[in-house]
Amino acid sequence: MKALASGRGRLPIAVNGETLLCLAAHALLWPQGRVLFVADVHLGKAASFRAAGVAMPGGHSAHDLDRIATLLDEREAAHLVILGDLIHTRESYTTALDQKFRQFRARHADVAMTLVRGNHDRHAGDPPAHWGLQLVAEPFELGPFTCLHEPLLAVPPARTEEQHHTIELAGHLHPSLRLTTARESVALPCFWQHHRGIVLPSFGSVTGSSPISIDIGKSAVVVAGQQLHHLGSRG
């Protein structure tokens, strides 16, 4: 792999003529449209574990909503798009989460919020209407973007080029990139850039990750704390 660029807190990348900001907070910003994208928040995951009899400390959902709120304020975003899996399971809908989301929504009453339903959302059921979310199925077209939960990686390249002329933004994979030396290795969450667009890292504090590889023509922006590094394949 070769280093393409680095930044602290944020790192701009160009995709099909559009400038996007990869944020160390695991979010993607489209500055021109003032749109903030996040994926795989998995609110209420701890509550669903406790409902199944597995002890897990709480507070993650409130923390993650506060993180989103901070990003909306700092970046002056007018639209929040959640690329699937806002909610973890049906058991995640607790009174405490409902109250916290109401507070979050009231704080950003002037921000449009869209949820592209993911597989966890479909099983958990739609959020209550008073959360003020626009609920859509994938694909959701927004400006130059096709917003999905699951990336279309299984679609043959020829078909993809014919049918998709926009930038694909997706989640679902919780991508990470493993960096290795002769003696050790570390897996870091990343924005995976492929031929059609970007797969975002998971936003939730208690989500796992899955390793991806960088092939020819692909790259990744890895997140190491507040540092971001754009890495590409050699060749």
ZISUL-V790187 format. One record per run of one state. SS is the DSSP state (H for helix, E for strand, - for the rest). FROM is the first residue (numbers start at 1). LEN is the number of residues. If there is no record, write none. Layout:
# ZISUL-V790187
SS/FROM/LEN
SS/FROM/LEN
This chain:
# ZISUL-V790187
-/1/1
E/2/7
-/9/1
E/10/6
-/16/2
E/18/6
-/24/3
E/27/4
-/31/4
E/35/4
-/39/4
E/43/1
-/44/1
H/45/7
-/52/8
H/60/16
-/76/3
E/79/4
-/83/4
E/87/1
-/88/2
H/90/3
-/93/2
H/95/13
-/108/4
E/112/5
-/117/2
H/119/6
-/125/4
H/129/3
-/132/2
E/134/3
-/137/3
E/140/3
-/143/2
E/145/6
-/151/6
H/157/7
-/164/3
E/167/5
-/172/3
E/175/6
-/181/4
E/185/9
-/194/3
E/197/3
-/200/10
E/210/2
-/212/7
E/219/6
-/225/2
E/227/6
-/233/3
